[in-house]
Amino acid sequence: MEISGVINAIQGTAQAAGAQPAVNSPQETPEQINMDLGNAVGKANDIAQLFYNTELNFRIDESTKRVIVSVVDGKSGEVIRQIPPEEMVKLIAHFDKIQALLFSKKY
């Protein structure tokens, strides 16, 4: 099954369970938002592991400060897909450096 099928199945299962999209209220603290996000990631990992023997890994890229999602095979530990792909992450980091040089106040 393709990754889009996995994502659609996870979303469908969450909706069938009564999950609603998260709406952050102004009263929520960053800790509460992080806890909600952690719970959502845990549930998505549980569903992915149960049905597809895969895991979802989330991380923040150091150079671009963007969220990277990896779909990992549960048995071999091999990365099946990364969103965005590594080439795109490198390209974004490169453009950020060029932008910094172009708009630097030194020159």
MDAnalysis code that builds the backbone (N, CA, C; Angstrom):
import MDAnalysis as mda
import numpy as np

u = mda.Universe.empty(321, n_residues=107, atom_resindex=np.repeat(np.arange(107), 3), trajectory=True)
u.add_TopologyAttr("name", ["N", "CA", "C"] * 107)
u.add_TopologyAttr("resid", np.arange(1, 108))
u.add_TopologyAttr("resname", ["MET", "GLU", "ILE", "SER", "GLY", "VAL", "ILE", "ASN", "ALA", "ILE", "GLN", "GLY", "THR", "ALA", "GLN", "ALA", "ALA", "GLY", "ALA", "GLN", "PRO", "ALA", "VAL", "ASN", "SER", "PRO", "GLN", "GLU", "THR", "PRO", "GLU", "GLN", "ILE", "ASN", "MET", "ASP", "LEU", "GLY", "ASN", "ALA", "VAL", "GLY", "LYS", "ALA", "ASN", "ASP", "ILE", "ALA", "GLN", "LEU", "PHE", "TYR", "ASN", "THR", "GLU", "LEU", "ASN", "PHE", "ARG", "ILE", "ASP", "GLU", "SER", "THR", "LYS", "ARG", "VAL", "ILE", "VAL", "SER", "VAL", "VAL", "ASP", "GLY", "LYS", "SER", "GLY", "GLU", "VAL", "ILE", "ARG", "GLN", "ILE", "PRO", "PRO", "GLU", "GLU", "MET", "VAL", "LYS", "LEU", "ILE", "ALA", "HIS", "PHE", "ASP", "LYS", "ILE", "GLN", "ALA", "LEU", "LEU", "PHE", "SER", "LYS", "LYS", "TYR"])
u.atoms.positions = np.array([
    [0.846, -1.174, 0.000],
    [0.000, 0.000, 0.000],
    [0.891, 1.237, 0.000],
    [0.503, 2.227, -0.780],
    [1.265, 3.459, -0.851],
    [1.070, 4.287, 0.412],
    [1.972, 5.240, 0.614],
    [1.925, 6.069, 1.823],
    [0.642, 6.872, 1.895],
    [0.107, 7.313, 0.740],
    [-1.141, 8.076, 0.772],
    [-2.269, 7.209, 1.307],
    [-2.239, 5.902, 1.003],
    [-3.237, 4.985, 1.548],
    [-3.115, 4.853, 3.049],
    [-1.887, 4.824, 3.538],
    [-1.650, 4.744, 4.985],
    [-2.193, 5.988, 5.674],
    [-1.882, 7.150, 5.121],
    [-2.328, 8.407, 5.722],
    [-3.843, 8.495, 5.693],
    [-4.465, 8.147, 4.565],
    [-5.925, 8.181, 4.469],
    [-6.566, 7.216, 5.458],
    [-5.978, 6.033, 5.631],
    [-6.521, 5.060, 6.572],
    [-6.424, 5.567, 8.003],
    [-5.317, 6.205, 8.344],
    [-5.147, 6.761, 9.691],
    [-6.160, 7.871, 9.930],
    [-6.331, 8.763, 8.951],
    [-7.302, 9.840, 9.102],
    [-8.716, 9.287, 9.221],
    [-9.049, 8.282, 8.407],
    [-10.379, 7.678, 8.464],
    [-10.644, 7.014, 9.796],
    [-9.640, 6.327, 10.333],
    [-9.794, 5.667, 11.624],
    [-9.981, 6.692, 12.734],
    [-9.232, 7.774, 12.663],
    [-9.353, 8.830, 13.679],
    [-10.736, 9.479, 13.613],
    [-11.234, 9.725, 12.412],
    [-12.560, 10.326, 12.271],
    [-13.644, 9.371, 12.746],
    [-13.496, 8.075, 12.446],
    [-14.478, 7.085, 12.887],
    [-14.508, 6.992, 14.412],
    [-13.374, 7.253, 15.038],
    [-13.298, 7.205, 16.503],
    [-13.817, 8.489, 17.138],
    [-14.234, 9.439, 16.298],
    [-14.799, 10.681, 16.825],
    [-13.800, 11.793, 17.015],
    [-12.603, 11.634, 16.486],
    [-11.594, 12.682, 16.635],
    [-11.951, 13.871, 15.761],
    [-11.729, 15.040, 16.285],
    [-11.986, 16.274, 15.562],
    [-10.655, 16.987, 15.354],
    [-10.541, 17.770, 14.278],
    [-9.303, 18.541, 14.109],
    [-9.077, 19.443, 15.316],
    [-7.820, 19.564, 15.704],
    [-7.484, 20.371, 16.874],
    [-7.641, 21.841, 16.557],
    [-8.279, 22.547, 17.466],
    [-8.410, 23.994, 17.366],
    [-7.809, 24.556, 18.640],
    [-6.742, 25.295, 18.497],
    [-6.049, 25.827, 19.671],
    [-6.788, 27.056, 20.184],
    [-7.166, 27.005, 21.446],
    [-7.807, 28.161, 22.050],
    [-6.720, 29.072, 22.604],
    [-7.024, 30.354, 22.758],
    [-6.007, 31.276, 23.259],
    [-5.534, 30.935, 24.669],
    [-6.331, 30.150, 25.432],
    [-5.966, 29.832, 26.803],
    [-4.971, 28.670, 26.881],
    [-4.764, 27.936, 25.799],
    [-3.865, 26.790, 25.859],
    [-2.412, 27.250, 25.974],
    [-1.696, 26.585, 26.842],
    [-0.281, 26.888, 27.013],
    [0.525, 26.046, 26.024],
    [1.777, 26.436, 25.748],
    [2.619, 25.613, 24.876],
    [2.768, 24.181, 25.386],
    [2.783, 24.003, 26.702],
    [2.903, 22.655, 27.264],
    [1.667, 21.815, 26.923],
    [0.475, 22.432, 26.990],
    [-0.748, 21.705, 26.651],
    [-0.781, 21.357, 25.171],
    [-0.345, 22.283, 24.334],
    [-0.308, 22.025, 22.895],
    [0.665, 20.896, 22.599],
    [1.853, 20.914, 23.236],
    [2.826, 19.843, 23.034],
    [2.280, 18.501, 23.508],
    [1.541, 18.497, 24.626],
    [0.960, 17.260, 25.128],
    [-0.095, 16.742, 24.146],
    [-0.940, 17.644, 23.627],
    [-1.943, 17.245, 22.639],
    [-1.281, 16.683, 21.387],
    [-0.227, 17.345, 20.938],
    [0.501, 16.881, 19.764],
    [1.135, 15.520, 20.031],
    [1.721, 15.356, 21.211],
    [2.318, 14.072, 21.581],
    [1.290, 12.960, 21.612],
    [0.100, 13.249, 22.135],
    [-0.970, 12.241, 22.147],
    [-1.393, 11.872, 20.732],
    [-1.530, 12.875, 19.860],
    [-1.927, 12.612, 18.477],
    [-0.879, 11.776, 17.758],
    [0.396, 12.091, 17.966],
    [1.470, 11.323, 17.337],
    [1.461, 9.892, 17.868],
    [1.253, 9.731, 19.163],
    [1.192, 8.388, 19.745],
    [0.062, 7.562, 19.160],
    [-1.112, 8.167, 19.005],
    [-2.249, 7.447, 18.422],
    [-1.977, 7.091, 16.964],
    [-1.395, 8.035, 16.201],
    [-1.068, 7.756, 14.797],
    [-0.057, 6.622, 14.702],
    [0.947, 6.618, 15.587],
    [1.935, 5.534, 15.597],
    [1.282, 4.201, 15.940],
    [0.353, 4.199, 16.913],
    [-0.338, 2.964, 17.279],
    [-1.109, 2.393, 16.097],
    [-1.831, 3.258, 15.376],
    [-2.618, 2.807, 14.223],
    [-1.698, 2.316, 13.113],
    [-0.633, 3.063, 12.824],
    [0.300, 2.674, 11.774],
    [0.964, 1.345, 12.110],
    [1.340, 1.153, 13.367],
    [1.978, -0.086, 13.797],
    [1.000, -1.253, 13.714],
    [-0.230, -1.035, 14.145],
    [-1.236, -2.091, 14.181],
    [-1.593, -2.574, 12.785],
    [-1.848, -1.650, 11.869],
    [-2.337, -2.032, 10.549],
    [-1.244, -2.242, 9.512],
    [-0.156, -1.524, 9.614],
    [0.832, -1.533, 8.535],
    [2.236, -1.890, 8.987],
    [2.426, -2.168, 10.276],
    [3.736, -2.479, 10.827],
    [4.756, -1.395, 10.459],
    [4.334, -0.141, 10.601],
    [5.213, 0.995, 10.356],
    [5.168, 1.931, 11.553],
    [6.134, 2.822, 11.598],
    [6.181, 3.834, 12.653],
    [6.332, 5.203, 12.000],
    [5.782, 6.209, 12.631],
    [5.953, 7.588, 12.181],
    [6.905, 8.282, 13.132],
    [7.945, 8.877, 12.592],
    [8.910, 9.615, 13.400],
    [8.855, 11.083, 13.005],
    [8.731, 11.957, 14.000],
    [8.688, 13.391, 13.770],
    [9.926, 14.007, 14.381],
    [10.534, 14.949, 13.653],
    [11.688, 15.671, 14.188],
    [11.728, 17.057, 13.562],
    [12.464, 17.943, 14.184],
    [12.683, 19.285, 13.655],
    [14.085, 19.313, 13.068],
    [14.183, 19.676, 11.777],
    [15.485, 19.774, 11.133],
    [16.249, 20.960, 11.711],
    [17.507, 20.739, 12.065],
    [18.321, 21.775, 12.699],
    [18.549, 22.980, 11.784],
    [18.836, 22.738, 10.515],
    [19.208, 23.834, 9.624],
    [18.016, 24.631, 9.124],
    [16.876, 23.980, 8.897],
    [15.724, 24.684, 8.332],
    [14.639, 24.990, 9.356],
    [14.720, 24.377, 10.528],
    [13.706, 24.531, 11.584],
    [12.320, 24.097, 11.108],
    [12.270, 23.094, 10.245],
    [11.017, 22.561, 9.722],
    [10.785, 21.145, 10.231],
    [9.507, 20.766, 10.297],
    [9.136, 19.430, 10.759],
    [9.415, 18.425, 9.648],
    [10.081, 17.333, 10.006],
    [10.365, 16.238, 9.082],
    [9.634, 15.006, 9.605],
    [8.885, 14.335, 8.740],
    [8.162, 13.129, 9.110],
    [8.774, 11.967, 8.346],
    [9.127, 10.908, 9.059],
    [9.663, 9.709, 8.433],
    [8.724, 8.544, 8.699],
    [8.437, 7.773, 7.651],
    [7.673, 6.538, 7.780],
    [8.696, 5.414, 7.773],
    [8.745, 4.643, 8.875],
    [9.787, 3.645, 9.074],
    [9.165, 2.253, 9.152],
    [9.780, 1.298, 8.465],
    [9.335, -0.098, 8.529],
    [9.569, -0.611, 9.944],
    [8.534, -1.193, 10.543],
    [8.607, -1.651, 11.926],
    [9.554, -2.815, 12.142],
    [9.748, -3.646, 11.120],
    [10.626, -4.813, 11.272],
    [12.083, -4.481, 11.001],
    [12.357, -3.860, 9.861],
    [13.746, -3.631, 9.464],
    [14.307, -2.305, 9.965],
    [13.439, -1.351, 10.313],
    [13.901, -0.031, 10.730],
    [14.270, 0.858, 9.560],
    [14.028, 0.392, 8.339],
    [14.347, 1.145, 7.131],
    [13.339, 2.279, 6.929],
    [13.834, 3.447, 6.531],
    [12.960, 4.578, 6.237],
    [12.300, 4.310, 4.886],
    [10.968, 4.220, 4.898],
    [10.210, 3.976, 3.682],
    [10.043, 5.275, 2.903],
    [9.709, 6.344, 3.617],
    [9.520, 7.644, 2.988],
    [9.772, 8.736, 4.016],
    [10.310, 9.851, 3.534],
    [10.512, 11.028, 4.376],
    [9.782, 12.188, 3.720],
    [9.086, 12.972, 4.543],
    [8.332, 14.108, 4.041],
    [8.784, 15.350, 4.805],
    [9.328, 16.382, 4.175],
    [9.752, 16.450, 2.784],
    [11.015, 15.607, 2.572],
    [11.270, 15.223, 1.319],
    [12.461, 14.401, 1.035],
    [13.752, 15.119, 1.432],
    [14.786, 14.342, 1.704],
    [16.069, 14.891, 2.153],
    [16.635, 15.900, 1.160],
    [16.466, 15.650, -0.140],
    [16.960, 16.581, -1.153],
    [16.291, 17.948, -1.006],
    [14.991, 17.949, -0.711],
    [14.262, 19.209, -0.543],
    [14.738, 19.937, 0.713],
    [15.010, 19.201, 1.770],
    [15.500, 19.817, 3.010],
    [16.847, 20.502, 2.751],
    [17.732, 19.828, 2.005],
    [19.031, 20.418, 1.677],
    [18.869, 21.652, 0.793],
    [17.932, 21.593, -0.150],
    [17.686, 22.722, -1.036],
    [17.162, 23.931, -0.255],
    [16.247, 23.696, 0.675],
    [15.712, 24.783, 1.505],
    [16.826, 25.407, 2.337],
    [17.681, 24.570, 2.927],
    [18.795, 25.080, 3.731],
    [19.740, 25.922, 2.863],
    [19.984, 25.464, 1.638],
    [20.858, 26.198, 0.720],
    [20.248, 27.564, 0.372],
    [18.952, 27.587, 0.077],
    [18.284, 28.854, -0.242],
    [18.282, 29.799, 0.952],
    [18.153, 29.248, 2.148],
    [18.209, 30.096, 3.345],
    [19.573, 30.775, 3.464],
    [20.648, 30.044, 3.142],
    [21.997, 30.632, 3.196],
    [22.160, 31.712, 2.144],
    [21.644, 31.452, 0.927],
    [21.738, 32.446, -0.144],
    [20.964, 33.705, 0.237],
    [19.775, 33.518, 0.794],
    [18.952, 34.652, 1.210],
    [19.682, 35.474, 2.272],
    [20.327, 34.800, 3.200],
    [21.070, 35.504, 4.252],
    [22.206, 36.324, 3.646],
    [22.881, 35.781, 2.637],
    [23.963, 36.524, 1.988],
    [23.440, 37.713, 1.191],
    [22.331, 37.514, 0.505],
    [21.779, 38.580, -0.324],
    [21.288, 39.761, 0.491],
    [20.743, 39.485, 1.652],
    [20.145, 40.544, 2.456],
    [20.977, 40.891, 3.682],
    [22.228, 40.496, 3.670],
    [23.127, 40.809, 4.771],
    [23.422, 42.313, 4.772],
    [23.501, 42.892, 5.958],
    [23.763, 44.326, 6.061],
    [25.258, 44.637, 5.879],
    [26.112, 43.612, 5.821],
    [27.542, 43.831, 5.645],
    [27.826, 44.416, 4.275],
    [27.082, 44.002, 3.281],
    [27.395, 44.388, 1.899],
    [26.502, 45.454, 1.451],
])
